Amino acid sequence: MPAFPAEETMPFWLDMLSSEPRKSAHFYHQVLGWEVSEYESGWRMARHQGLPVAGFLPKPLEHLTDTWMTYFYTHNLDALLADAKKRDTPVLVEPTAVEHGRMAIIADPAGALVGIMEAKAEHAFVAGGEPGCAVWHELAVVTSFKETVEFYAELFDWMIDINTDESGNQYGVATKDGMAFAGLWDAKGQFPKDMPSFWQTFLGVVDLQAAAQAITEHGGEIVSGPMNSPFGPMLVATDPTGAPVTFCEAPMPVEEPHEGDPLGEFDLEAMGIDTTPLNSDAPRDK
């Protein structure tokens, strides 16, 4: 699975804030095949095909519901927070040292928790967009939709295109450098009045039906779906501690062919045919 360099204010990391981190980690291990390691601090890190993809830690406040926290990358945490404070943005967690860098948590105008992380150089990469990783990020904006869209556009320098359907429902697609990576939807009236806005995580799976079976077998509950969507087959579930999560069937990445790969059913190298590229410095068979 490839890893990509982290880009400024793009989705970077996921942490599960859990009342029972061990239980949560076991569930995602069973459903997604994540390999989970525990650190002395009590923080747990999940890997997929050897690459870090998510963390598990005790939720910082008892009254918080168990939830996934989305972190956005920055190369300069202090500068980004200074800009946020100029906009009267609440800073809920000041810069704090973590295993692989520094992080902070702010709240957007709609009350959603927003993680920001400055990673050490050797950890400033991200895995995503395929089974076993986050494939999409979506903000349910319970209140102040227009103000919230402007907040991300200005602080994070996102381009956000708003689409309105025939019923007046609004959905914004966030892009940066031409790449769509997140959605923001106007969720006014869709949740209890005291519920704050929240970032929702879409995790990719190879087979949604198999994932649905694993979810129920290991203590999760399917809230809606499976159903077809613009992202492909998907379902909304809660894990064993009640944290909401969306699973989406994602295509496996297609690897680029190599000149030495078998051609159809014929393995040229096994047939004794030299496959060294003509422009290679390697010695060719005579």
Phi, psi and omega in degrees: 000128182284153173243146184240147177300137178293142181242147185307126177062020175264157177306136188230319189210157176234136170235134171270116175270105193236147172285339179218079185304321181297316179296317179298313182298320180297320180299311183289333172298316182290321184278320186250351181077018180295142172263123188246129177244145179252136178262166181300330180290348184097349177287140178246139179242133178259138176239148174233121185052038175088349183259138177296134181232336184194165177231162177229130178210159178297140179295139188289334181232135186298326185284347178290142172281153177298135185200158170277136176252125177265131177250142177249143188278145168215148177272349181218089184297318182297318181293318180293320178293323177298319178295318179297318181294327177297335180265014180061034178280127178295129174258110185275327177228116178290164182312127184227136178287134176232183187306319188241019179158222178226149180220162174212164178229131176239174175238134178279176184300338180266002177094001180287141175285134182232115178274143175231133184226133172252110185267150171298152187308318184287351179246007184276059174220163185220142174249134181184173175085010181210170182308138181093357182226174172291132179246349180196154178229137185219132180258119173274110185263101186285331180210161175056052184298310183299315181296323181291318177300315179297324180301309181290324179296322184275313184285320184259356179061042177268148166268125182234114179264123182264127176248135180240125181274183184297335180271000180089003178288136183249137178221125179256137176251120181269131178227155174216128185055036175084000183253125177280134183220349182203158176236152176229120182239146181282102185258022181302128179082359183268347182227166176306148186300330182271004182272126179283166174295161183204149173276132182251139182257131173255117180256134184277141174227157179283316186229109185292324179296319177295322178295319179300319179295317180295323180301310183288327180291335186245028169095002177272174180222134178275122182272317177206150181094186003297150181209158176278148181209171176300342180268358187105184178302135183210164173212155176251133183222170166240143179277180186300340178260004177095003180287131179284145179204146178249132175251136185228132178289120184241141180291147174290144179294146178264120180281140177293136179293151178248149184301334181267001180291155177303141179260103187063236179265005185254121176265104186299321181294321179294335179274002178083014180267128182291123181252012179295126179304145182298331182266012181275150176277351181292147179293139179266149177295142178268000000 
